[in-house]
């Protein structure tokens, strides 16, 4: 158990002020990894991948919100793009424009939507990359610059649960899609089947909230350890 666990135990009640869909998905993969993430422990990332992700997200956001500013990478564009062969950042915007789900005149599209809900009194806070509304249907798009994984599916299911509760609509009226941009121009789109909000809530309460309340940050070993950004400091490695 981490010596810094006191960071979570100030005050009474639930030991954190809130959870996020990304933290929940990390916790389900490995509670100890989630703890390191929450504590702000030093992680080893390839900064170029992080910069690519931020820049692409900002370009896509600006497409739907002209007043948004495009994130300027800390590292040079040439160095950042060295990790991708024959690719252009601006190509993502062009690709997106060629694949609109519907005519904007038929509905509304909202980037970076702040959503807030709660489970057993614990606040769940997140940001949806793009939320679109057409008639009675709601579309959630989550843009990813990494490789496809089950953690992403759980994250977008939580967003579906939150939108269902906030808007008062059944999950079957929400189309959730993971949009993997890494393989541009052969982009991968993955529609995630809906799950009942009750099932998601019960799962999070049992598998995340209760262990956190009991301060159970037990490491889970598996293939994900090989690519974990906290591998060098992990006490279970």
Beta strands, then each sheet from edge to edge (+ up, - down):
strand 1: 108-119
strand 2: 122-134
strand 3: 137-144
strand 4: 174-180
strand 5: 188-192
sheet 1: 1+ 2- 3+ 4+ 5-
end
